[in-house]
């Protein structure tokens, strides 16, 4: 991430589909906090997959990180229903996008239908890059009484 920051140009967007369980104090203790926060402050927009453990995203790094230009993404299906595997929680989750049954590139030049917040996050990264701004909202998905904004370009 420090290398990305050193090569950053105006309008850049970072898509991050990685992470793992951290536990409490993730938002301040994760080794990603400084690098991701600094990228956001510098103007790079960072889209982070929320995770696929059906758990609170605040316990997973780097999904737990909130900051300027940092977006944590949850997943829904094509019918705009909550994806059962997606991590949840506001904060840190900022947006939701289609992450279930996404036809995508795959190993060795192939294609596959995949599901996960790693499929939803690139949708939001593309929206953010196209708009050079936050996504717009078109609808919402409710999980356990919490409303999640559906990210759209226009």
C-alpha positions as CSV (number, residue, x, y, z in Angstrom):
1,X,0.0,0.0,0.0
2,X,2.9,2.3,0.7
3,X,4.1,1.6,-2.9
4,X,0.7,2.4,-4.2
5,X,0.7,5.7,-2.3
6,X,4.2,6.6,-3.8
7,X,2.8,6.1,-7.3
8,X,-0.6,7.6,-6.7
9,X,-2.1,9.9,-9.3
10,X,-5.3,12.1,-8.9
11,X,-8.4,10.0,-9.5
12,X,-6.8,6.6,-8.5
13,X,-9.0,4.0,-6.9
14,X,-7.7,1.0,-5.0
15,X,-9.8,-2.3,-4.8
16,X,-8.8,-4.5,-1.8
17,X,-10.3,-8.0,-1.6
18,X,-8.3,-9.4,1.3
19,X,-8.4,-9.7,5.0
20,X,-9.0,-11.9,8.0
21,X,-10.3,-12.0,11.5
22,X,-8.7,-9.4,13.9
23,X,-11.1,-9.1,16.8
24,X,-11.7,-6.1,19.0
25,X,-9.8,-2.9,18.4
26,X,-9.4,-3.7,14.8
27,X,-10.1,-0.1,13.6
28,X,-7.1,1.1,15.6
29,X,-4.8,-1.9,15.9
30,X,-4.8,-3.4,12.4
31,X,-1.5,-3.1,10.6
32,X,-3.4,-1.7,7.6
33,X,-4.8,1.4,9.5
34,X,-2.1,3.9,8.8
35,X,-1.5,2.9,5.2
36,X,-5.2,2.9,4.2
37,X,-6.0,6.0,6.1
38,X,-3.2,7.9,4.6
39,X,-4.2,6.8,1.1
40,X,-7.7,8.1,1.7
41,X,-6.5,11.4,3.1
42,X,-4.2,11.9,0.1
43,X,-7.3,11.6,-2.2
44,X,-7.1,8.0,-3.3
45,X,-10.4,6.2,-2.9
46,X,-10.0,2.8,-1.3
47,X,-12.8,0.1,-1.7
48,X,-12.4,-2.8,0.8
49,X,-14.3,-6.1,0.7
50,X,-16.3,-6.5,4.0
51,X,-15.6,-10.2,4.3
52,X,-17.6,-13.5,3.9
53,X,-18.0,-14.8,7.5
54,X,-21.6,-13.7,8.2
55,X,-20.1,-11.7,11.0
56,X,-19.6,-8.1,12.1
57,X,-17.1,-6.5,9.6
58,X,-15.7,-4.4,12.5
59,X,-13.9,-7.6,13.6
60,X,-12.1,-8.1,10.3
61,X,-9.1,-6.3,8.8
62,X,-8.9,-4.2,6.7
63,X,-12.8,-4.0,6.5
64,X,-12.9,-2.5,9.9
65,X,-11.1,0.7,8.9
66,X,-13.2,3.9,8.5
67,X,-11.8,7.1,7.0
68,X,-12.0,9.7,4.4
69,X,-12.3,8.1,0.9
70,X,-12.4,4.6,2.5
71,X,-15.4,2.4,1.7
72,X,-16.2,-1.0,3.2
73,X,-18.5,-3.1,0.9
74,X,-21.1,-5.8,1.7
75,X,-22.7,-8.1,-0.8
76,X,-26.2,-8.7,-2.0
77,X,-27.7,-11.0,-4.7
78,X,-29.2,-9.9,-8.0
79,X,-32.7,-9.7,-6.4
80,X,-31.3,-7.1,-4.0
81,X,-31.5,-9.5,-1.0
82,X,-28.8,-9.7,1.6
83,X,-26.1,-12.3,0.7
84,X,-26.1,-14.8,3.6
85,X,-22.2,-15.0,3.7
86,X,-21.6,-11.2,3.7
87,X,-20.2,-9.5,6.8
88,X,-22.3,-6.7,8.1
89,X,-22.4,-3.7,10.5
90,X,-22.5,0.1,10.2
91,X,-19.9,1.2,10.8
92,X,-17.7,0.0,9.1
93,X,-19.9,-1.0,6.1
94,X,-20.5,1.9,3.8
95,X,-22.2,0.4,0.7
96,X,-23.6,-2.8,-0.7
97,X,-23.4,-4.2,-4.2
98,X,-24.1,-7.4,-6.2
99,X,-21.6,-10.0,-5.1
100,X,-23.5,-13.3,-5.6
101,X,-23.3,-15.3,-8.8
102,X,-21.0,-12.9,-10.6
103,X,-19.5,-14.1,-13.9
104,X,-15.9,-13.2,-13.7
105,X,-12.4,-13.9,-15.0
106,X,-10.7,-16.8,-13.4
107,X,-7.4,-18.7,-13.3
108,X,-5.5,-19.7,-16.4
109,X,-7.5,-17.3,-18.6
110,X,-10.8,-18.9,-17.8
111,X,-14.1,-17.6,-16.5
112,X,-16.2,-18.7,-13.5
113,X,-19.3,-17.7,-11.6
114,X,-18.2,-16.6,-8.2
115,X,-19.8,-15.1,-5.0
116,X,-18.4,-13.0,-2.2
117,X,-17.7,-9.4,-1.1
118,X,-14.6,-9.7,-3.4
119,X,-17.1,-9.7,-6.3
120,X,-19.1,-6.8,-4.9
121,X,-16.2,-4.5,-4.1
122,X,-14.9,-4.1,-7.7
123,X,-18.4,-3.0,-8.7
124,X,-18.1,-0.1,-6.2
125,X,-14.5,0.6,-7.2
126,X,-15.6,1.0,-10.8
127,X,-18.5,3.3,-9.8
128,X,-16.2,5.4,-7.7
129,X,-13.6,5.7,-10.5
130,X,-16.2,6.5,-13.1
131,X,-17.8,9.2,-11.0
132,X,-14.6,10.4,-9.4
133,X,-16.8,10.8,-6.3
134,X,-18.8,8.7,-3.9
135,X,-21.4,6.3,-5.3
136,X,-25.0,7.4,-5.6
137,X,-27.6,5.5,-3.8
138,X,-30.5,3.7,-5.5
139,X,-32.4,1.7,-2.9
140,X,-31.3,-0.2,0.1
141,X,-31.1,-3.6,1.7
142,X,-32.1,-4.3,5.3
143,X,-30.2,-6.8,7.5
144,X,-31.2,-7.2,11.2
145,X,-33.0,-3.8,11.1
146,X,-30.0,-2.0,9.7
147,X,-30.3,-0.3,6.3
148,X,-27.4,-0.6,3.8
149,X,-27.2,1.7,0.8
150,X,-27.0,0.2,-2.7
151,X,-24.2,1.8,-4.6
152,X,-24.9,2.9,-8.2
153,X,-23.2,5.1,-10.8
154,X,-26.2,7.2,-11.8
